[in-house]
């Protein structure tokens, strides 16, 4: 199928979904108003987001993997696994922005890298989020785990934190409420940590309050147990964050079992510090990283058990995925020596423009709606949650929301006869772009754009080609650059990328403005 044909099918399907959703809204309310719809009893939605878990770390996706993930495998056996799913970025903050807003993060001020634990909010106050949308549809919304999307710490000296890497709490008044956090972005409840577990401050936050302010500083560590030096609250233990957030998630399910809820559960693991607890130590046989993955799988099992014990197993859509590929902190050489490959057969790892940076596990279960044991090979993106949840609940998205979100409901149900998406845009840690459509992937950079060889500086020194085109149907390892053999594909994909940037959206609708000028041709 040609690139133009794919675009035509995608446009027709998007228009059909939008028009039928608006028709449903008209029947119930007598008006066609964006942001309204037929409020119908949708499923509970539990969205479990692992941190730095590779595609190859899930045993049902890696036939030669050395880690067994029975709970995640059970989800796949009772639901659907997507084999071509992608995070919105190869690192965590921008992916999380995309999940909750349905918009690529590179349209914001965050053009590369991630936020710190002190950075201001990335999600603008007026932007519609998934929890805000679902709350309008009658859902109770909760976030338990790692936030990492910024907020405003109150300070005692009028200091203003920025996106600059500033790992200091010297200005923070921990006794005052935090402004512009999760409970102002659509969530009724929040419990968790500010950013990655290796980033300060090491405190728990509930809603908009620090539970216990830090009373001392701890030295940083290295290796598997890496975390930065900084302030820590009394009783805070890095090892206990995953178990504590698991308990809080179970409690949220119990408390809200009588009405629809959305539980966003962004885990702190298996990101560094890699600290498996108790009986998980040594259990995998391949080292601390493998043990930590097993502990993440155990968290999934506990969530599934909580749903069953509360009579919610058959009325809940459970999604399990990861924010990006596996980090090199897992020690790829050591894992490879033991026969395990976190990136499966894909090139690269976390931070890269290559597939290993952003192709991630994506598994969903919804009894009675998703065929058990099914698989979908369509290309999807984590930005697609918003449009999918909107279609499920009968919400009509306004033009200034979910600009890069596509409903994957037909793929979940096994009913898609055309590509779910026109294309997907990928973004690496240094801000390099690529665009994927069908079998073609065009990368607008030399090298990895991230942490694997060739890194950006080396790629420039060696004068590598500024564009890379790969036919993933024949070269899933991205080793043979075919730009010169297919200049017409390069031209078409470049024009498509340019349109996505210029229009402020990659889906049909009124053009929107990016927050900043987007430099997508960095090379």
Secondary structure, 3 states (H helix, E strand, C coil): CCHHHHHHHHHHHHHHHHHHHHHHHHHHHCCCCCCCECCCCCCEEEEEEECCCCHHHCHHHCCCCCCCCHHHHHHHHCCEEEEEEECCCCCHHHHHHHHHHCCCHHHCCCCCCCCCCCCCCCCCCCCCCHHHHHHHCCCEEEEEEECCCCCECCECCCCCCCCCCCCCCCCECCCCCCECCHHHCCCCEEEEECCCCCCCCECCEECCEECCCEEEEECCECHHHCECCEEEECCCCHHHHHHHHHHHHHHHHHHCCCCCEEEEEECCCCCCCCCCCHHHCCCCCCCHHHHHHHHHHHHHHHHHHHHHHCCCHHHEEEEEEECCCCCHHHCHHHHHHCCCCCCCCCCCCCCCCCHHHHECCEEEECCCCCCCCEEEEEEEEHHHHHHHHHHHHCECCCCCCCCCCCCCHHHHHCCCCCCCCCCEEEECCCCCEEEEECCEEEECCCCCCCCCCCCHHHHHHCCCCCCEEEECCCCCCCCCCCCCCCHHHHHHHHHHHHHHHHHCCCCCCCCCCCCCCCCCCCC
